[in-house]
Amino acid sequence: MLTLTCPCCGVAAEETELVGGGEAHLKRQGPGSDDRAFEQYLFLRENPKGVHFERWRHAYGCGKWFHVARDTATLEVFGTYSAQVSAPPDDIRAVIFERRPGWSWREFA
């Protein structure tokens, strides 16, 4: 079972207490964007086998949203961090690079 530590309240919660919210760090497209940009935002998502950044909500706890860096193949969690940031923190990127040399993903590599 996947266990994540909520960075907001500090509780280590099992996945049954959490609600997944999909891919993290998406550039949202609003009114005035062209059709192609809106289509990419709405339908195109990363689905890697390996390191991935996701949004989760501590639904049966503090109720706050947060981000998780984890490996989708092994369920290894590299860290959790606030949802109010636009990129993964440097300490989490350092952990990923240490455990997955040569890793790259979008502009966070």
C-alpha positions, 0 to 999 in steps of 0.5 A: 500500500502507498503511504504518503506523508502530508507536508501540511499536517505531518501525518503519514497517511495510507492511500485510502485516506488520500484522493489522487488529483492527477499530474502536478505542475501543469500549465493551465490554459484559460480564456484567450488561449488557442485551441491547440494549447487548450487541447494539450492542457485538457487531454495530454498528460504524462504517463511515465514508467518511473519518476512522476509528479502528482497532486494528492489531497489529504481527504480524511485528514487536513483536507489540503492539497500537496504534491508527491514525487514518486516512481510509478513502477516501484511506488518509491516515494522521493518526497512530498511538498506543498502544492503552492510551488511551481516546481519541485523543491531542490532537495527533492530533485537532489534525492531523485538525481541521487537514486535515478542518475541521468533522470530528466523530465520537462524543465525540471531536469 
